[in-house]
Amino acid sequence: MKTRITEMFGIEHPIIQGGMHYVGLAELAAAVSNAGGLGIITGLTQRTPENLAKEIARCKTMTDKPFGVNLTFLPSVTPPDYPGFVQAIIDGGVKVVETAGNNPQKYLPALKEAGIKVIHKCTAVRHALKAQSIGCDAVSVDGFECGGHPGEDDIPNFILLPRAADELTIPFVSSGGMADGRSLVAALAMGAEGMNMGTRFIATQEAPVHENVKQAIVDASELDTRLVMRPLRNTERVLTNPAVERLLEKEKELGANIKFEDIAEEVAGVYPKIMQEGTMDVGAWSCGMVAGLIHDVPTVQELMDRIMSEADGLIKQRLAGLC
Ligand SMILES: Cc1cc2nc3c(=O)[nH]c(=O)nc-3n(C[C@H](O)[C@H](O)[C@H](O)COP(=O)(O)O)c2cc1C
């Protein structure tokens, strides 16, 4: 399948693995790239530019295909060393960066000068247009269904994607709720030129996370996610568990007076414990509604092959047969 996204990133299939904190390590990025998609290392999980440089080098020992690095710009009292991360990406010879969380404008000149393509992930058409206007090469349009941070507009992909198609001239991929060949074909029909998946890639053999995380996704239905931190305007879609329900109770009790400190126990620093140690109830972790469509833990290669052959069959047989 050839789209503006496969051409831009030099990949075989129009499928991207979105950056994921404590999941997007070299093992997963390399597996996705080796299977013909675009794997992405999550920059901030590496904590320092030196560690990121090592992770990029490690990924290069596992794949000779293109892969990217995610740079998430978070609201933070002591911001990470973003210029250092950008330099590590440039020095590492990485050719694609996925930005998210905030406007990446400040770092675009350095990235562009190094010949790096930038795909900005955003949850609103107005943000996608801004990304286009500042020179991003592509956008990842993240609908309300998505795992992680869906923004505050709550527009699902059935509306968001055609709206993006109507407004944008740069290519975009659909993100949020994508799991299989049906997702890909639907996304293409709505004007996207590929898809980005998060949650689906966690439930794969190569995802370097504890088995409990994969099992939790397989066990979950589409009814099992919750939106937390909405009162802080930092909404995150997570899988429910006792810590999440406790957090939601606090939100209800404290209302508009809630502060980050009130819920720090449930959200701060919990990722290593969940992703690496498998202590699932320790806090809130991002997960998409798409969990309801995930019933197995295949290898990345099996997953990608299945998606592409399902998409091929849908387009050539089911859809063509309708006309
Ligand atoms: C566990 C987890 C961690 C994530 N961490 C990040 C992150 O650090 N930066 C980022 O830009 N997106 C992050 N995301 C969002 C994904 O890159 C992707 O946009 C999202 O998962 C798409 O929705 P889906 O889960 O329905 O496929 C995360 C998602 C999950 C499930």
The ligand as an ORCA input file, in Angstrom:
! r2SCAN-3c Opt
* xyz 0 1
  C       0.482      3.373     27.880
  C       0.470      4.546     26.931
  C       1.430      5.534     27.069
  C       1.448      6.626     26.194
  N       2.438      7.564     26.317
  C       2.517      8.576     25.417
  C       3.600      9.499     25.468
  O       4.479      9.428     26.344
  N       3.637     10.475     24.526
  C       2.691     10.574     23.547
  O       2.796     11.461     22.698
  N       1.654      9.717     23.474
  C       1.555      8.719     24.381
  N       0.530      7.810     24.283
  C      -0.466      7.946     23.187
  C      -0.115      7.037     21.984
  O       1.062      7.438     21.356
  C      -1.235      7.060     20.939
  O      -1.430      8.383     20.468
  C      -2.553      6.530     21.471
  O      -2.332      5.391     22.261
  C      -3.516      6.209     20.341
  O      -4.699      5.685     20.830
  P      -4.985      4.090     20.958
  O      -4.390      3.700     22.269
  O      -6.460      4.017     20.926
  O      -4.314      3.410     19.805
  C       0.464      6.738     25.181
  C      -0.516      5.742     25.070
  C      -0.534      4.651     25.909
  C      -1.594      3.607     25.746
*
